[in-house]
Amino acid sequence: MSDFETGVSGYVEAAATVRVFFPVDMRGNPDICCRQCYYFRTSSSSCALNGEICQYPNKYVGASCPLQRVEEI
């Protein structure tokens, strides 16, 4: 077990890659908004990835959204 009583000498960085799939209706219209994201917290209208409040989550993706769209091939 680590002992931090005398302080912290540094940090070890870690990173993660997440994938989110937004629904597309039978006519081919995607519904890309915070409300459809797995990481959207409905109780606080915030993003679980960055902690930011999502404005108009039923219509848009938040301005601080860390997700980058993956183009289809």
PDB file of N, H, CA, C and O in Angstrom:
ATOM      1  N   MET A   1       0.833  -1.179   0.000  1.00  0.00           N
ATOM      2  CA  MET A   1       0.000   0.000   0.000  1.00  0.00           C
ATOM      3  C   MET A   1       0.879   1.245   0.000  1.00  0.00           C
ATOM      4  O   MET A   1       1.889   1.287   0.703  1.00  0.00           O
ATOM      5  N   SER A   2       0.520   2.226  -0.754  1.00  0.00           N
ATOM      6  H   SER A   2      -0.300   2.191  -1.325  1.00  0.00           H
ATOM      7  CA  SER A   2       1.277   3.474  -0.842  1.00  0.00           C
ATOM      8  C   SER A   2       1.104   4.301   0.425  1.00  0.00           C
ATOM      9  O   SER A   2       0.075   4.242   1.098  1.00  0.00           O
ATOM     10  N   ASP A   3       2.141   5.073   0.729  1.00  0.00           N
ATOM     11  H   ASP A   3       2.978   5.122   0.182  1.00  0.00           H
ATOM     12  CA  ASP A   3       2.116   5.945   1.898  1.00  0.00           C
ATOM     13  C   ASP A   3       2.309   7.381   1.434  1.00  0.00           C
ATOM     14  O   ASP A   3       3.388   7.736   0.961  1.00  0.00           O
ATOM     15  N   PHE A   4       1.269   8.218   1.563  1.00  0.00           N
ATOM     16  H   PHE A   4       0.393   7.930   1.948  1.00  0.00           H
ATOM     17  CA  PHE A   4       1.319   9.600   1.097  1.00  0.00           C
ATOM     18  C   PHE A   4       1.395  10.595   2.251  1.00  0.00           C
ATOM     19  O   PHE A   4       1.096  11.775   2.066  1.00  0.00           O
ATOM     20  N   GLU A   5       1.784  10.146   3.416  1.00  0.00           N
ATOM     21  H   GLU A   5       2.028   9.188   3.567  1.00  0.00           H
ATOM     22  CA  GLU A   5       1.855  11.035   4.573  1.00  0.00           C
ATOM     23  C   GLU A   5       2.842  12.181   4.375  1.00  0.00           C
ATOM     24  O   GLU A   5       2.650  13.266   4.924  1.00  0.00           O
ATOM     25  N   THR A   6       3.885  11.951   3.602  1.00  0.00           N
ATOM     26  H   THR A   6       4.040  11.070   3.155  1.00  0.00           H
ATOM     27  CA  THR A   6       4.895  12.991   3.384  1.00  0.00           C
ATOM     28  C   THR A   6       4.708  13.716   2.058  1.00  0.00           C
ATOM     29  O   THR A   6       5.528  14.563   1.704  1.00  0.00           O
ATOM     30  N   GLY A   7       3.648  13.403   1.318  1.00  0.00           N
ATOM     31  H   GLY A   7       2.982  12.715   1.605  1.00  0.00           H
ATOM     32  CA  GLY A   7       3.380  14.088   0.061  1.00  0.00           C
ATOM     33  C   GLY A   7       3.348  13.145  -1.126  1.00  0.00           C
ATOM     34  O   GLY A   7       3.423  11.926  -0.970  1.00  0.00           O
ATOM     35  N   VAL A   8       3.238  13.717  -2.306  1.00  0.00           N
ATOM     36  H   VAL A   8       3.177  14.707  -2.432  1.00  0.00           H
ATOM     37  CA  VAL A   8       3.183  12.978  -3.565  1.00  0.00           C
ATOM     38  C   VAL A   8       4.359  13.414  -4.406  1.00  0.00           C
ATOM     39  O   VAL A   8       4.582  14.612  -4.587  1.00  0.00           O
ATOM     40  N   SER A   9       5.121  12.459  -4.927  1.00  0.00           N
ATOM     41  H   SER A   9       4.940  11.486  -4.780  1.00  0.00           H
ATOM     42  CA  SER A   9       6.305  12.811  -5.721  1.00  0.00           C
ATOM     43  C   SER A   9       5.984  12.997  -7.196  1.00  0.00           C
ATOM     44  O   SER A   9       6.789  13.575  -7.926  1.00  0.00           O
ATOM     45  N   GLY A  10       4.828  12.523  -7.653  1.00  0.00           N
ATOM     46  H   GLY A  10       4.174  12.054  -7.059  1.00  0.00           H
ATOM     47  CA  GLY A  10       4.459  12.666  -9.059  1.00  0.00           C
ATOM     48  C   GLY A  10       3.173  11.913  -9.331  1.00  0.00           C
ATOM     49  O   GLY A  10       2.506  11.436  -8.414  1.00  0.00           O
ATOM     50  N   TYR A  11       2.836  11.813 -10.609  1.00  0.00           N
ATOM     51  H   TYR A  11       3.379  12.201 -11.355  1.00  0.00           H
ATOM     52  CA  TYR A  11       1.621  11.132 -11.015  1.00  0.00           C
ATOM     53  C   TYR A  11       1.906  10.252 -12.216  1.00  0.00           C
ATOM     54  O   TYR A  11       2.825  10.529 -12.987  1.00  0.00           O
ATOM     55  N   VAL A  12       1.125   9.194 -12.378  1.00  0.00           N
ATOM     56  H   VAL A  12       0.379   8.970 -11.751  1.00  0.00           H
ATOM     57  CA  VAL A  12       1.189   8.325 -13.538  1.00  0.00           C
ATOM     58  C   VAL A  12      -0.041   8.631 -14.370  1.00  0.00           C
ATOM     59  O   VAL A  12      -1.167   8.522 -13.885  1.00  0.00           O
ATOM     60  N   GLU A  13       0.169   9.012 -15.619  1.00  0.00           N
ATOM     61  H   GLU A  13       1.083   9.100 -16.014  1.00  0.00           H
ATOM     62  CA  GLU A  13      -0.951   9.360 -16.496  1.00  0.00           C
ATOM     63  C   GLU A  13      -1.584   8.109 -17.085  1.00  0.00           C
ATOM     64  O   GLU A  13      -0.887   7.147 -17.408  1.00  0.00           O
ATOM     65  N   ALA A  14      -2.901   8.125 -17.223  1.00  0.00           N
ATOM     66  H   ALA A  14      -3.466   8.906 -16.960  1.00  0.00           H
ATOM     67  CA  ALA A  14      -3.647   7.047 -17.859  1.00  0.00           C
ATOM     68  C   ALA A  14      -4.663   7.671 -18.813  1.00  0.00           C
ATOM     69  O   ALA A  14      -5.094   8.806 -18.605  1.00  0.00           O
ATOM     70  N   ALA A  15      -5.037   6.951 -19.834  1.00  0.00           N
ATOM     71  H   ALA A  15      -4.687   6.030 -20.003  1.00  0.00           H
ATOM     72  CA  ALA A  15      -5.998   7.458 -20.819  1.00  0.00           C
ATOM     73  C   ALA A  15      -6.981   6.347 -21.173  1.00  0.00           C
ATOM     74  O   ALA A  15      -6.688   5.164 -20.996  1.00  0.00           O
ATOM     75  N   ALA A  16      -8.144   6.741 -21.672  1.00  0.00           N
ATOM     76  H   ALA A  16      -8.382   7.702 -21.815  1.00  0.00           H
ATOM     77  CA  ALA A  16      -9.158   5.776 -22.074  1.00  0.00           C
ATOM     78  C   ALA A  16      -9.774   6.206 -23.394  1.00  0.00           C
ATOM     79  O   ALA A  16      -9.832   7.395 -23.711  1.00  0.00           O
ATOM     80  N   THR A  17     -10.225   5.242 -24.145  1.00  0.00           N
ATOM     81  H   THR A  17     -10.178   4.277 -23.888  1.00  0.00           H
ATOM     82  CA  THR A  17     -10.966   5.496 -25.369  1.00  0.00           C
ATOM     83  C   THR A  17     -12.368   4.954 -25.156  1.00  0.00           C
ATOM     84  O   THR A  17     -12.538   3.795 -24.777  1.00  0.00           O
ATOM     85  N   VAL A  18     -13.367   5.782 -25.395  1.00  0.00           N
ATOM     86  H   VAL A  18     -13.229   6.723 -25.703  1.00  0.00           H
ATOM     87  CA  VAL A  18     -14.755   5.344 -25.242  1.00  0.00           C
ATOM     88  C   VAL A  18     -15.436   5.378 -26.598  1.00  0.00           C
ATOM     89  O   VAL A  18     -15.046   6.135 -27.486  1.00  0.00           O
ATOM     90  N   ARG A  19     -16.459   4.548 -26.744  1.00  0.00           N
ATOM     91  H   ARG A  19     -16.775   3.933 -26.022  1.00  0.00           H
ATOM     92  CA  ARG A  19     -17.236   4.517 -27.976  1.00  0.00           C
ATOM     93  C   ARG A  19     -18.693   4.741 -27.615  1.00  0.00           C
ATOM     94  O   ARG A  19     -19.201   4.161 -26.656  1.00  0.00           O
ATOM     95  N   VAL A  20     -19.355   5.577 -28.383  1.00  0.00           N
ATOM     96  H   VAL A  20     -18.942   6.048 -29.163  1.00  0.00           H
ATOM     97  CA  VAL A  20     -20.777   5.867 -28.183  1.00  0.00           C
ATOM     98  C   VAL A  20     -21.468   5.681 -29.522  1.00  0.00           C
ATOM     99  O   VAL A  20     -20.963   6.122 -30.554  1.00  0.00           O
ATOM    100  N   PHE A  21     -22.612   5.035 -29.506  1.00  0.00           N
ATOM    101  H   PHE A  21     -23.023   4.676 -28.667  1.00  0.00           H
ATOM    102  CA  PHE A  21     -23.383   4.815 -30.728  1.00  0.00           C
ATOM    103  C   PHE A  21     -24.700   5.565 -30.605  1.00  0.00           C
ATOM    104  O   PHE A  21     -25.491   5.304 -29.699  1.00  0.00           O
ATOM    105  N   PHE A  22     -24.931   6.502 -31.528  1.00  0.00           N
ATOM    106  H   PHE A  22     -24.288   6.713 -32.264  1.00  0.00           H
ATOM    107  CA  PHE A  22     -26.164   7.283 -31.545  1.00  0.00           C
ATOM    108  C   PHE A  22     -27.152   6.609 -32.492  1.00  0.00           C
ATOM    109  O   PHE A  22     -26.748   6.098 -33.537  1.00  0.00           O
ATOM    110  N   PRO A  23     -28.437   6.597 -32.145  1.00  0.00           N
ATOM    111  CA  PRO A  23     -29.428   5.905 -32.977  1.00  0.00           C
ATOM    112  C   PRO A  23     -29.725   6.641 -34.280  1.00  0.00           C
ATOM    113  O   PRO A  23     -29.635   7.864 -34.379  1.00  0.00           O
ATOM    114  N   VAL A  24     -30.082   5.835 -35.267  1.00  0.00           N
ATOM    115  H   VAL A  24     -30.155   4.841 -35.187  1.00  0.00           H
ATOM    116  CA  VAL A  24     -30.488   6.348 -36.584  1.00  0.00           C
ATOM    117  C   VAL A  24     -31.854   5.743 -36.876  1.00  0.00           C
ATOM    118  O   VAL A  24     -32.033   4.529 -36.782  1.00  0.00           O
ATOM    119  N   ASP A  25     -32.823   6.597 -37.233  1.00  0.00           N
ATOM    120  H   ASP A  25     -32.677   7.583 -37.309  1.00  0.00           H
ATOM    121  CA  ASP A  25     -34.169   6.072 -37.493  1.00  0.00           C
ATOM    122  C   ASP A  25     -34.223   5.351 -38.832  1.00  0.00           C
ATOM    123  O   ASP A  25     -33.242   5.330 -39.576  1.00  0.00           O
ATOM    124  N   MET A  26     -35.365   4.766 -39.132  1.00  0.00           N
ATOM    125  H   MET A  26     -36.161   4.784 -38.528  1.00  0.00           H
ATOM    126  CA  MET A  26     -35.532   3.967 -40.351  1.00  0.00           C
ATOM    127  C   MET A  26     -35.414   4.790 -41.628  1.00  0.00           C
ATOM    128  O   MET A  26     -35.244   4.224 -42.707  1.00  0.00           O
ATOM    129  N   ARG A  27     -35.501   6.100 -41.529  1.00  0.00           N
ATOM    130  H   ARG A  27     -35.639   6.560 -40.652  1.00  0.00           H
ATOM    131  CA  ARG A  27     -35.320   6.972 -42.700  1.00  0.00           C
ATOM    132  C   ARG A  27     -33.880   7.432 -42.853  1.00  0.00           C
ATOM    133  O   ARG A  27     -33.553   8.150 -43.798  1.00  0.00           O
ATOM    134  N   GLY A  28     -33.017   7.021 -41.928  1.00  0.00           N
ATOM    135  H   GLY A  28     -33.283   6.438 -41.160  1.00  0.00           H
ATOM    136  CA  GLY A  28     -31.609   7.391 -42.012  1.00  0.00           C
ATOM    137  C   GLY A  28     -31.243   8.670 -41.278  1.00  0.00           C
ATOM    138  O   GLY A  28     -30.146   9.195 -41.471  1.00  0.00           O
ATOM    139  N   ASN A  29     -32.137   9.182 -40.439  1.00  0.00           N
ATOM    140  H   ASN A  29     -33.028   8.755 -40.282  1.00  0.00           H
ATOM    141  CA  ASN A  29     -31.878  10.408 -39.691  1.00  0.00           C
ATOM    142  C   ASN A  29     -31.247  10.088 -38.337  1.00  0.00           C
ATOM    143  O   ASN A  29     -31.879   9.439 -37.503  1.00  0.00           O
ATOM    144  N   PRO A  30     -30.020  10.531 -38.108  1.00  0.00           N
ATOM    145  CA  PRO A  30     -29.386  10.259 -36.813  1.00  0.00           C
ATOM    146  C   PRO A  30     -29.894  11.203 -35.734  1.00  0.00           C
ATOM    147  O   PRO A  30     -30.244  12.349 -36.020  1.00  0.00           O
ATOM    148  N   ASP A  31     -29.936  10.725 -34.499  1.00  0.00           N
ATOM    149  H   ASP A  31     -29.652   9.795 -34.268  1.00  0.00           H
ATOM    150  CA  ASP A  31     -30.318  11.553 -33.349  1.00  0.00           C
ATOM    151  C   ASP A  31     -29.060  11.721 -32.496  1.00  0.00           C
ATOM    152  O   ASP A  31     -28.834  10.972 -31.545  1.00  0.00           O
ATOM    153  N   ILE A  32     -28.246  12.718 -32.856  1.00  0.00           N
ATOM    154  H   ILE A  32     -28.430  13.326 -33.628  1.00  0.00           H
ATOM    155  CA  ILE A  32     -26.976  12.960 -32.175  1.00  0.00           C
ATOM    156  C   ILE A  32     -27.160  14.136 -31.231  1.00  0.00           C
ATOM    157  O   ILE A  32     -27.133  15.295 -31.645  1.00  0.00           O
ATOM    158  N   CYS A  33     -27.347  13.817 -29.950  1.00  0.00           N
ATOM    159  H   CYS A  33     -27.369  12.875 -29.614  1.00  0.00           H
ATOM    160  CA  CYS A  33     -27.513  14.824 -28.915  1.00  0.00           C
ATOM    161  C   CYS A  33     -27.072  14.212 -27.587  1.00  0.00           C
ATOM    162  O   CYS A  33     -26.937  12.993 -27.476  1.00  0.00           O
ATOM    163  N   CYS A  34     -26.854  15.040 -26.604  1.00  0.00           N
ATOM    164  H   CYS A  34     -26.963  16.030 -26.695  1.00  0.00           H
ATOM    165  CA  CYS A  34     -26.389  14.554 -25.303  1.00  0.00           C
ATOM    166  C   CYS A  34     -27.340  13.531 -24.697  1.00  0.00           C
ATOM    167  O   CYS A  34     -26.896  12.554 -24.093  1.00  0.00           O
ATOM    168  N   ARG A  35     -28.633  13.743 -24.851  1.00  0.00           N
ATOM    169  H   ARG A  35     -28.994  14.537 -25.341  1.00  0.00           H
ATOM    170  CA  ARG A  35     -29.624  12.841 -24.266  1.00  0.00           C
ATOM    171  C   ARG A  35     -29.438  11.406 -24.756  1.00  0.00           C
ATOM    172  O   ARG A  35     -29.741  10.468 -24.018  1.00  0.00           O
ATOM    173  N   GLN A  36     -28.955  11.214 -25.963  1.00  0.00           N
ATOM    174  H   GLN A  36     -28.709  11.975 -26.562  1.00  0.00           H
ATOM    175  CA  GLN A  36     -28.770   9.883 -26.530  1.00  0.00           C
ATOM    176  C   GLN A  36     -27.418   9.261 -26.177  1.00  0.00           C
ATOM    177  O   GLN A  36     -27.147   8.114 -26.531  1.00  0.00           O
ATOM    178  N   CYS A  37     -26.584  10.012 -25.488  1.00  0.00           N
ATOM    179  H   CYS A  37     -26.805  10.944 -25.200  1.00  0.00           H
ATOM    180  CA  CYS A  37     -25.241   9.540 -25.150  1.00  0.00           C
ATOM    181  C   CYS A  37     -25.272   8.722 -23.860  1.00  0.00           C
ATOM    182  O   CYS A  37     -25.947   9.091 -22.899  1.00  0.00           O
ATOM    183  N   TYR A  38     -24.543   7.618 -23.847  1.00  0.00           N
ATOM    184  H   TYR A  38     -23.995   7.319 -24.628  1.00  0.00           H
ATOM    185  CA  TYR A  38     -24.451   6.754 -22.673  1.00  0.00           C
ATOM    186  C   TYR A  38     -23.896   7.502 -21.462  1.00  0.00           C
ATOM    187  O   TYR A  38     -24.232   7.163 -20.328  1.00  0.00           O
ATOM    188  N   TYR A  39     -23.063   8.503 -21.679  1.00  0.00           N
ATOM    189  H   TYR A  39     -22.790   8.779 -22.601  1.00  0.00           H
ATOM    190  CA  TYR A  39     -22.394   9.220 -20.601  1.00  0.00           C
ATOM    191  C   TYR A  39     -23.149  10.470 -20.124  1.00  0.00           C
ATOM    192  O   TYR A  39     -22.626  11.237 -19.316  1.00  0.00           O
ATOM    193  N   PHE A  40     -24.354  10.672 -20.615  1.00  0.00           N
ATOM    194  H   PHE A  40     -24.779  10.049 -21.272  1.00  0.00           H
ATOM    195  CA  PHE A  40     -25.169  11.803 -20.176  1.00  0.00           C
ATOM    196  C   PHE A  40     -25.857  11.450 -18.866  1.00  0.00           C
ATOM    197  O   PHE A  40     -26.522  10.419 -18.764  1.00  0.00           O
ATOM    198  N   ARG A  41     -25.695  12.310 -17.861  1.00  0.00           N
ATOM    199  H   ARG A  41     -25.154  13.147 -17.944  1.00  0.00           H
ATOM    200  CA  ARG A  41     -26.341  12.120 -16.558  1.00  0.00           C
ATOM    201  C   ARG A  41     -27.656  12.894 -16.553  1.00  0.00           C
ATOM    202  O   ARG A  41     -27.653  14.124 -16.497  1.00  0.00           O
ATOM    203  N   THR A  42     -28.764  12.187 -16.610  1.00  0.00           N
ATOM    204  H   THR A  42     -28.766  11.188 -16.655  1.00  0.00           H
ATOM    205  CA  THR A  42     -30.059  12.861 -16.679  1.00  0.00           C
ATOM    206  C   THR A  42     -30.388  13.604 -15.386  1.00  0.00           C
ATOM    207  O   THR A  42     -31.047  14.643 -15.426  1.00  0.00           O
ATOM    208  N   SER A  43     -29.941  13.089 -14.241  1.00  0.00           N
ATOM    209  H   SER A  43     -29.405  12.245 -14.208  1.00  0.00           H
ATOM    210  CA  SER A  43     -30.284  13.720 -12.969  1.00  0.00           C
ATOM    211  C   SER A  43     -29.683  15.108 -12.809  1.00  0.00           C
ATOM    212  O   SER A  43     -30.256  15.957 -12.127  1.00  0.00           O
ATOM    213  N   SER A  44     -28.531  15.345 -13.433  1.00  0.00           N
ATOM    214  H   SER A  44     -28.066  14.656 -13.987  1.00  0.00           H
ATOM    215  CA  SER A  44     -27.865  16.649 -13.304  1.00  0.00           C
ATOM    216  C   SER A  44     -27.675  17.357 -14.645  1.00  0.00           C
ATOM    217  O   SER A  44     -27.072  18.429 -14.693  1.00  0.00           O
ATOM    218  N   SER A  45     -28.178  16.776 -15.731  1.00  0.00           N
ATOM    219  H   SER A  45     -28.668  15.905 -15.693  1.00  0.00           H
ATOM    220  CA  SER A  45     -27.989  17.307 -17.093  1.00  0.00           C
ATOM    221  C   SER A  45     -26.523  17.622 -17.367  1.00  0.00           C
ATOM    222  O   SER A  45     -26.185  18.663 -17.930  1.00  0.00           O
ATOM    223  N   SER A  46     -25.666  16.701 -16.956  1.00  0.00           N
ATOM    224  H   SER A  46     -25.940  15.855 -16.498  1.00  0.00           H
ATOM    225  CA  SER A  46     -24.232  16.917 -17.153  1.00  0.00           C
ATOM    226  C   SER A  46     -23.583  15.710 -17.817  1.00  0.00           C
ATOM    227  O   SER A  46     -24.169  14.631 -17.902  1.00  0.00           O
ATOM    228  N   CYS A  47     -22.376  15.919 -18.277  1.00  0.00           N
ATOM    229  H   CYS A  47     -21.899  16.795 -18.208  1.00  0.00           H
ATOM    230  CA  CYS A  47     -21.598  14.891 -18.953  1.00  0.00           C
ATOM    231  C   CYS A  47     -20.740  14.142 -17.935  1.00  0.00           C
ATOM    232  O   CYS A  47     -20.036  14.763 -17.140  1.00  0.00           O
ATOM    233  N   ALA A  48     -20.796  12.823 -17.958  1.00  0.00           N
ATOM    234  H   ALA A  48     -21.368  12.318 -18.604  1.00  0.00           H
ATOM    235  CA  ALA A  48     -19.985  12.020 -17.044  1.00  0.00           C
ATOM    236  C   ALA A  48     -18.516  11.987 -17.472  1.00  0.00           C
ATOM    237  O   ALA A  48     -17.657  11.593 -16.684  1.00  0.00           O
ATOM    238  N   LEU A  49     -18.217  12.394 -18.703  1.00  0.00           N
ATOM    239  H   LEU A  49     -18.915  12.715 -19.343  1.00  0.00           H
ATOM    240  CA  LEU A  49     -16.824  12.397 -19.169  1.00  0.00           C
ATOM    241  C   LEU A  49     -16.069  13.650 -18.755  1.00  0.00           C
ATOM    242  O   LEU A  49     -14.901  13.576 -18.373  1.00  0.00           O
ATOM    243  N   ASN A  50     -16.734  14.805 -18.829  1.00  0.00           N
ATOM    244  H   ASN A  50     -17.683  14.865 -19.139  1.00  0.00           H
ATOM    245  CA  ASN A  50     -16.017  16.052 -18.524  1.00  0.00           C
ATOM    246  C   ASN A  50     -16.643  16.855 -17.379  1.00  0.00           C
ATOM    247  O   ASN A  50     -16.083  17.870 -16.965  1.00  0.00           O
ATOM    248  N   GLY A  51     -17.787  16.418 -16.869  1.00  0.00           N
ATOM    249  H   GLY A  51     -18.242  15.593 -17.205  1.00  0.00           H
ATOM    250  CA  GLY A  51     -18.424  17.093 -15.744  1.00  0.00           C
ATOM    251  C   GLY A  51     -19.148  18.382 -16.088  1.00  0.00           C
ATOM    252  O   GLY A  51     -19.684  19.037 -15.195  1.00  0.00           O
ATOM    253  N   GLU A  52     -19.179  18.762 -17.350  1.00  0.00           N
ATOM    254  H   GLU A  52     -18.743  18.230 -18.076  1.00  0.00           H
ATOM    255  CA  GLU A  52     -19.827  20.008 -17.778  1.00  0.00           C
ATOM    256  C   GLU A  52     -21.342  19.840 -17.864  1.00  0.00           C
ATOM    257  O   GLU A  52     -21.851  18.754 -18.143  1.00  0.00           O
ATOM    258  N   ILE A  53     -22.045  20.940 -17.618  1.00  0.00           N
ATOM    259  H   ILE A  53     -21.631  21.822 -17.392  1.00  0.00           H
ATOM    260  CA  ILE A  53     -23.495  20.977 -17.798  1.00  0.00           C
ATOM    261  C   ILE A  53     -23.780  21.003 -19.300  1.00  0.00           C
ATOM    262  O   ILE A  53     -23.134  21.741 -20.043  1.00  0.00           O
ATOM    263  N   CYS A  54     -24.739  20.204 -19.742  1.00  0.00           N
ATOM    264  H   CYS A  54     -25.264  19.605 -19.138  1.00  0.00           H
ATOM    265  CA  CYS A  54     -25.111  20.152 -21.161  1.00  0.00           C
ATOM    266  C   CYS A  54     -26.298  21.076 -21.399  1.00  0.00           C
ATOM    267  O   CYS A  54     -27.362  20.890 -20.809  1.00  0.00           O
ATOM    268  N   GLN A  55     -26.118  22.059 -22.253  1.00  0.00           N
ATOM    269  H   GLN A  55     -25.253  22.209 -22.732  1.00  0.00           H
ATOM    270  CA  GLN A  55     -27.198  22.972 -22.608  1.00  0.00           C
ATOM    271  C   GLN A  55     -28.050  22.339 -23.706  1.00  0.00           C
ATOM    272  O   GLN A  55     -27.512  21.850 -24.699  1.00  0.00           O
ATOM    273  N   TYR A  56     -29.351  22.344 -23.541  1.00  0.00           N
ATOM    274  H   TYR A  56     -29.788  22.741 -22.734  1.00  0.00           H
ATOM    275  CA  TYR A  56     -30.296  21.784 -24.510  1.00  0.00           C
ATOM    276  C   TYR A  56     -29.917  20.349 -24.912  1.00  0.00           C
ATOM    277  O   TYR A  56     -29.728  20.072 -26.096  1.00  0.00           O
ATOM    278  N   PRO A  57     -29.806  19.448 -23.946  1.00  0.00           N
ATOM    279  CA  PRO A  57     -29.341  18.089 -24.234  1.00  0.00           C
ATOM    280  C   PRO A  57     -30.267  17.262 -25.117  1.00  0.00           C
ATOM    281  O   PRO A  57     -29.844  16.244 -25.666  1.00  0.00           O
ATOM    282  N   ASN A  58     -31.525  17.682 -25.263  1.00  0.00           N
ATOM    283  H   ASN A  58     -31.868  18.509 -24.817  1.00  0.00           H
ATOM    284  CA  ASN A  58     -32.450  16.954 -26.127  1.00  0.00           C
ATOM    285  C   ASN A  58     -32.298  17.322 -27.597  1.00  0.00           C
ATOM    286  O   ASN A  58     -32.856  16.650 -28.465  1.00  0.00           O
ATOM    287  N   LYS A  59     -31.538  18.395 -27.888  1.00  0.00           N
ATOM    288  H   LYS A  59     -31.084  18.941 -27.183  1.00  0.00           H
ATOM    289  CA  LYS A  59     -31.392  18.865 -29.264  1.00  0.00           C
ATOM    290  C   LYS A  59     -29.960  18.858 -29.775  1.00  0.00           C
ATOM    291  O   LYS A  59     -29.722  18.599 -30.954  1.00  0.00           O
ATOM    292  N   TYR A  60     -28.988  19.146 -28.878  1.00  0.00           N
ATOM    293  H   TYR A  60     -29.182  19.357 -27.920  1.00  0.00           H
ATOM    294  CA  TYR A  60     -27.622  19.379 -29.334  1.00  0.00           C
ATOM    295  C   TYR A  60     -26.599  18.565 -28.556  1.00  0.00           C
ATOM    296  O   TYR A  60     -26.907  17.936 -27.543  1.00  0.00           O
ATOM    297  N   VAL A  61     -25.387  18.599 -29.057  1.00  0.00           N
ATOM    298  H   VAL A  61     -25.137  19.110 -29.879  1.00  0.00           H
ATOM    299  CA  VAL A  61     -24.228  18.069 -28.345  1.00  0.00           C
ATOM    300  C   VAL A  61     -23.583  19.257 -27.649  1.00  0.00           C
ATOM    301  O   VAL A  61     -23.429  20.322 -28.247  1.00  0.00           O
ATOM    302  N   GLY A  62     -23.203  19.079 -26.383  1.00  0.00           N
ATOM    303  H   GLY A  62     -23.327  18.214 -25.897  1.00  0.00           H
ATOM    304  CA  GLY A  62     -22.613  20.170 -25.606  1.00  0.00           C
ATOM    305  C   GLY A  62     -21.362  20.746 -26.232  1.00  0.00           C
ATOM    306  O   GLY A  62     -20.624  20.040 -26.919  1.00  0.00           O
ATOM    307  N   ALA A  63     -21.121  22.018 -26.001  1.00  0.00           N
ATOM    308  H   ALA A  63     -21.721  22.592 -25.443  1.00  0.00           H
ATOM    309  CA  ALA A  63     -19.969  22.717 -26.580  1.00  0.00           C
ATOM    310  C   ALA A  63     -18.646  22.135 -26.104  1.00  0.00           C
ATOM    311  O   ALA A  63     -17.639  22.256 -26.801  1.00  0.00           O
ATOM    312  N   SER A  64     -18.625  21.511 -24.941  1.00  0.00           N
ATOM    313  H   SER A  64     -19.443  21.413 -24.375  1.00  0.00           H
ATOM    314  CA  SER A  64     -17.390  20.946 -24.393  1.00  0.00           C
ATOM    315  C   SER A  64     -17.313  19.430 -24.557  1.00  0.00           C
ATOM    316  O   SER A  64     -16.511  18.776 -23.890  1.00  0.00           O
ATOM    317  N   CYS A  65     -18.118  18.881 -25.415  1.00  0.00           N
ATOM    318  H   CYS A  65     -18.770  19.412 -25.957  1.00  0.00           H
ATOM    319  CA  CYS A  65     -18.143  17.426 -25.617  1.00  0.00           C
ATOM    320  C   CYS A  65     -16.780  16.922 -26.091  1.00  0.00           C
ATOM    321  O   CYS A  65     -16.244  17.435 -27.073  1.00  0.00           O
ATOM    322  N   PRO A  66     -16.208  15.915 -25.402  1.00  0.00           N
ATOM    323  CA  PRO A  66     -14.905  15.400 -25.804  1.00  0.00           C
ATOM    324  C   PRO A  66     -14.972  14.369 -26.929  1.00  0.00           C
ATOM    325  O   PRO A  66     -13.933  13.944 -27.433  1.00  0.00           O
ATOM    326  N   LEU A  67     -16.177  13.958 -27.330  1.00  0.00           N
ATOM    327  H   LEU A  67     -17.022  14.303 -26.920  1.00  0.00           H
ATOM    328  CA  LEU A  67     -16.301  12.955 -28.383  1.00  0.00           C
ATOM    329  C   LEU A  67     -15.993  13.555 -29.749  1.00  0.00           C
ATOM    330  O   LEU A  67     -16.358  14.692 -30.045  1.00  0.00           O
ATOM    331  N   GLN A  68     -15.321  12.774 -30.562  1.00  0.00           N
ATOM    332  H   GLN A  68     -15.025  11.849 -30.322  1.00  0.00           H
ATOM    333  CA  GLN A  68     -15.042  13.183 -31.936  1.00  0.00           C
ATOM    334  C   GLN A  68     -15.731  12.173 -32.859  1.00  0.00           C
ATOM    335  O   GLN A  68     -15.588  10.961 -32.698  1.00  0.00           O
ATOM    336  N   ARG A  69     -16.473  12.697 -33.819  1.00  0.00           N
ATOM    337  H   ARG A  69     -16.590  13.681 -33.950  1.00  0.00           H
ATOM    338  CA  ARG A  69     -17.226  11.824 -34.713  1.00  0.00           C
ATOM    339  C   ARG A  69     -16.272  10.990 -35.569  1.00  0.00           C
ATOM    340  O   ARG A  69     -15.281  11.493 -36.098  1.00  0.00           O
ATOM    341  N   VAL A  70     -16.601   9.697 -35.691  1.00  0.00           N
ATOM    342  H   VAL A  70     -17.406   9.288 -35.262  1.00  0.00           H
ATOM    343  CA  VAL A  70     -15.832   8.792 -36.520  1.00  0.00           C
ATOM    344  C   VAL A  70     -16.560   8.698 -37.858  1.00  0.00           C
ATOM    345  O   VAL A  70     -17.718   8.285 -37.917  1.00  0.00           O
ATOM    346  N   GLU A  71     -15.882   9.076 -38.911  1.00  0.00           N
ATOM    347  H   GLU A  71     -14.941   9.411 -38.864  1.00  0.00           H
ATOM    348  CA  GLU A  71     -16.507   9.059 -40.234  1.00  0.00           C
ATOM    349  C   GLU A  71     -16.645   7.615 -40.731  1.00  0.00           C
ATOM    350  O   GLU A  71     -15.751   6.789 -40.546  1.00  0.00           O
ATOM    351  N   GLU A  72     -17.762   7.341 -41.353  1.00  0.00           N
ATOM    352  H   GLU A  72     -18.488   8.012 -41.504  1.00  0.00           H
ATOM    353  CA  GLU A  72     -18.020   6.006 -41.896  1.00  0.00           C
ATOM    354  C   GLU A  72     -17.207   5.788 -43.162  1.00  0.00           C
ATOM    355  O   GLU A  72     -16.934   6.722 -43.916  1.00  0.00           O
ATOM    356  N   ILE A  73     -16.837   4.562 -43.372  1.00  0.00           N
ATOM    357  H   ILE A  73     -17.059   3.804 -42.760  1.00  0.00           H
ATOM    358  CA  ILE A  73     -16.030   4.213 -44.568  1.00  0.00           C
ATOM    359  C   ILE A  73     -16.909   3.605 -45.624  1.00  0.00           C
ATOM    360  O   ILE A  73     -16.426   3.246 -46.698  1.00  0.00           O
TER     361      ILE A  73
END
